[in-house]
Amino acid sequence: MVNHQVVSTVGPRRHQHGSARHAAHRPCAFTLIELLVVIAIIALLIGILLPVLSAARARGERTACTSNIRQVGFAMRSYLDSNNDIYPFGSFMPSVDAFPVSSGETIFIADVLAPHLSGDAAAFHCPMDQGQIERPAPSTGKSYFATEKSSYEYRSHLLGGQTMKTALERIRDFIGENRQESSIWIFRDYDNFHAEGGTEGARRYVYSDGRVTDFEN
C-alpha cells in the first residue's frame, strides 16, 4: 500500500516537470499588433527628434557664420590700421566683372585681406552658402564662396578708396542724411542664406566695431 502511494505521487511530479521544461523552451514571438505599436512609437519619436536636430544644426551653422564674418571684420580693421584708415578697393562680384573698381582691375576682397587672416580662407565661408541660391550662368549651382572666394559681400561701392569719414560725407551729400559710423555695415551675406528674404535673420551683417547683427541698421 505504501509503495503504491509513492509511485502515484512521483508519477504526476515527473509529468509536471516535463510540462514546465517544454514551456521554458517554447519560442516567444511578437504579435502583429505588438509590432505595429513598436513601429508607431519609433515613427513618433523620429517625428519629434528630427525637427529638434535640424534646428540645432541650423543654430550651429549660424554660430559658425557669425564667427567667420566677425573674423573678416577684424581682418578689415587690421588692414585699415596699416593703411591710414582707407578702405580697400574690391569688386562687387569679381567672377563677373571689376565693378565698381574704376581701373577695370578685378579685385577679390578675400585676396586683399588674406594677409590679415593668416591666409585662413575658410573665414570667408558661411556654412549655409552651399550653392542652393538660384544664380545665373555660369554660376548656376555654385556657392558664392566657390566663385567669389567669399560668402560675404563687401560694401565696396561706398567704402572703396574712402575713409569712414569721407564715406559718411558721401552719404550725407547723396541722401541728405547724417549717418553714424555704427550704422554702416562693412560685410554681409551675399544672399539670404539663413532664412527667406524679408525675414529677420535672413542675412548676417558685420560693422566696423565688430558687431554682428541679423539686420541692417
Number of C-alpha atoms within 10 A of each C-alpha: 5 6 8 8 10 10 10 10 11 10 11 11 11 10 10 11 11 12 11 11 10 10 10 10 8 9 6 7 8 8 8 8 9 11 12 12 11 11 12 12 12 12 12 11 11 12 11 11 12 11 11 12 11 11 12 12 12 15 13 13 16 20 13 17 26 19 15 20 27 24 19 26 24 20 20 25 19 16 21 15 11 10 11 9 17 18 22 20 25 27 26 23 21 19 17 13 14 18 19 20 19 10 8 11 15 20 22 20 24 24 14 15 23 18 13 18 19 9 12 13 16 14 22 26 23 28 19 18 23 16 16 13 16 12 13 9 8 10 16 12 14 18 23 27 21 15 15 23 19 26 30 30 21 25 18 21 16 20 22 19 17 18 17 19 13 14 20 20 15 17 14 13 11 9 8 10 12 12 13 10 14 12 11 21 23 22 23 23 24 22 19 18 23 23 12 12 12 10 12 14 18 16 23 27 25 26 22 19 15 19 14 21 17 16 16 16 10
